[in-house]
Amino acid sequence: MDTNVIVAGMCSPAGASAAILRSIRREEAALLLSVPLAIEYEAVCQRAEHRLAAGLNARQVDIFVTAVIAMAEPVETHLLWRPQLRDPNDEIVLEAAVNGRADALVTFNVRDFGKAPERFGVELLLPRETIVRI
């Protein structure tokens, strides 16, 4: 999963990202999360524009992020394969997927990931494609 999926789940409870989060909560899917990725999630979710879009204050966002992190399976980063992607900010997402031996990396941002996940045996999916599979 990437930051966009988490933020979308926070902002749109009826969307595909929120449905994925509910599936994770029901243990129908797994969220893999490294420490750098968790820190990035928190920072992005706390941005004023995301809080405003979700109608949440900083404390409510903290509760949301804490709940998401609590549902995640921790991933240790053993190897760094950088650079693999056009956007260096997406590298921690790919690293978590590869190190966590993910079946799929779910993102709205498929363009920036290109063929890199495929080279590591990780399928690249949009959130709506993931819902169909879950």
Backbone torsions as a table, in degrees:
resi	resn	phi	psi	omega
1	MET	NA	154.5	176.7
2	ASP	-122.2	178.7	-177.2
3	THR	-58.0	-40.9	-179.4
4	ASN	-58.8	-39.5	-179.7
5	VAL	-65.0	-44.8	-179.2
6	ILE	-65.5	-47.2	-178.9
7	VAL	-63.4	-41.1	178.9
8	ALA	-63.0	-38.8	177.1
9	GLY	-62.5	-32.2	179.2
10	MET	-75.5	-37.5	-174.2
11	CYS	-88.3	-26.6	-173.7
12	SER	-131.7	87.3	-176.7
13	PRO	-63.1	-14.5	180.0
14	ALA	-98.3	-3.3	-175.3
15	GLY	-84.4	176.4	-178.7
16	ALA	-62.6	-37.9	-179.2
17	SER	-64.1	-41.9	177.8
18	ALA	-66.2	-36.6	177.2
19	ALA	-63.7	-38.2	176.9
20	ILE	-63.9	-44.1	178.5
21	LEU	-60.7	-38.8	176.8
22	ARG	-65.2	-37.9	177.2
23	SER	-64.9	-37.2	176.9
24	ILE	-65.0	-42.9	178.9
25	ARG	-61.4	-35.3	178.3
26	ARG	-84.8	3.7	179.4
27	GLU	63.1	32.2	174.3
28	GLU	-90.2	-14.0	178.1
29	ALA	-149.3	165.2	-179.7
30	ALA	-120.7	142.4	173.6
31	LEU	-105.5	119.4	177.9
32	LEU	-96.8	133.5	-173.2
33	LEU	-144.7	123.8	173.3
34	SER	-92.6	165.0	178.5
35	VAL	-60.2	-47.8	178.7
36	PRO	-59.9	-36.3	179.7
37	LEU	-69.5	-39.2	177.2
38	ALA	-61.7	-41.4	178.6
39	ILE	-64.1	-41.2	177.7
40	GLU	-64.5	-43.7	176.7
41	TYR	-54.1	-49.5	-178.0
42	GLU	-60.6	-45.5	-178.8
43	ALA	-62.2	-43.6	-178.9
44	VAL	-68.6	-44.5	-180.0
45	CYS	-62.8	-29.6	-179.2
46	GLN	-82.7	-5.7	177.2
47	ARG	-59.8	139.8	-176.4
48	ALA	-53.6	-42.5	-177.2
49	GLU	-65.3	-33.4	178.5
50	HIS	-76.4	-39.6	176.3
51	ARG	-61.3	-44.6	-179.4
52	LEU	-62.7	-45.7	179.9
53	ALA	-61.6	-33.9	-179.7
54	ALA	-85.8	-13.5	-177.1
55	GLY	69.8	31.5	-178.1
56	LEU	-116.6	149.8	172.6
57	ASN	-90.7	175.6	-176.1
58	ALA	-58.8	-40.5	-179.9
59	ARG	-65.1	-41.6	178.7
60	GLN	-65.4	-37.7	176.7
61	VAL	-65.4	-41.0	176.0
62	ASP	-56.4	-43.0	179.3
63	ILE	-63.7	-45.2	178.8
64	PHE	-59.8	-51.1	-178.2
65	VAL	-62.5	-41.7	177.9
66	THR	-59.9	-41.3	178.9
67	ALA	-65.3	-42.1	178.8
68	VAL	-63.4	-45.8	179.9
69	ILE	-63.1	-37.6	179.3
70	ALA	-64.4	-28.8	179.4
71	MET	-81.5	-15.2	-172.0
72	ALA	-79.9	154.2	170.8
73	GLU	-94.2	124.3	-177.3
74	PRO	-68.4	142.8	179.1
75	VAL	-124.3	127.8	173.8
76	GLU	-93.5	137.0	177.9
77	THR	-89.0	114.1	-178.8
78	HIS	-98.3	-35.1	-179.4
79	LEU	-133.5	146.4	175.0
80	LEU	-111.1	130.6	-177.7
81	TRP	-111.8	21.3	-174.9
82	ARG	-71.1	150.7	-10.1
83	PRO	-88.4	143.0	176.0
84	GLN	-122.9	-23.2	-169.7
85	LEU	-118.8	159.8	177.1
86	ARG	-66.6	-38.6	-178.3
87	ASP	-102.4	110.1	-177.4
88	PRO	-59.9	-23.3	179.2
89	ASN	-70.1	-18.7	179.2
90	ASP	-86.7	-8.7	-177.1
91	GLU	-58.6	-38.2	-178.3
92	ILE	-68.5	-26.2	176.9
93	VAL	-70.1	-48.1	178.6
94	LEU	-62.4	-42.5	179.4
95	GLU	-61.2	-40.9	178.3
96	ALA	-64.8	-41.0	179.7
97	ALA	-64.5	-45.8	-178.2
98	VAL	-68.3	-48.4	-179.2
99	ASN	-66.4	-29.8	178.9
100	GLY	-87.0	1.0	-179.0
101	ARG	54.8	47.5	-179.4
102	ALA	-67.4	146.5	171.7
103	ASP	-77.1	-34.4	-176.2
104	ALA	-147.6	151.1	172.2
105	LEU	-111.3	120.5	-174.4
106	VAL	-104.3	124.3	-176.5
107	THR	-157.9	153.1	168.6
108	PHE	-81.5	-14.4	-170.2
109	ASN	-99.3	47.9	-175.0
110	VAL	-63.3	-31.7	-177.9
111	ARG	-59.3	-43.0	-177.4
112	ASP	-72.2	-21.0	179.6
113	PHE	-86.5	-25.4	176.8
114	GLY	52.5	-134.2	-178.0
115	LYS	-94.5	-1.8	-175.4
116	ALA	-56.4	-48.5	180.0
117	PRO	-58.4	-38.4	-179.7
118	GLU	-59.3	-36.8	179.0
119	ARG	-61.9	-22.9	-179.9
120	PHE	-104.7	10.0	179.0
121	GLY	77.4	21.7	-179.5
122	VAL	-110.5	124.2	178.7
123	GLU	-77.2	142.5	178.7
124	LEU	-102.9	120.8	-175.6
125	LEU	-130.0	148.9	168.1
126	LEU	-80.0	155.4	178.5
127	PRO	-54.6	-41.5	-178.8
128	ARG	-65.2	-32.8	176.6
129	GLU	-68.9	-34.3	-179.4
130	THR	-67.4	-42.5	-180.0
131	ILE	-57.5	-41.5	179.4
132	VAL	-60.8	-39.1	-177.8
133	ARG	-76.4	-30.8	-179.5
134	ILE	-74.1	NA	NA
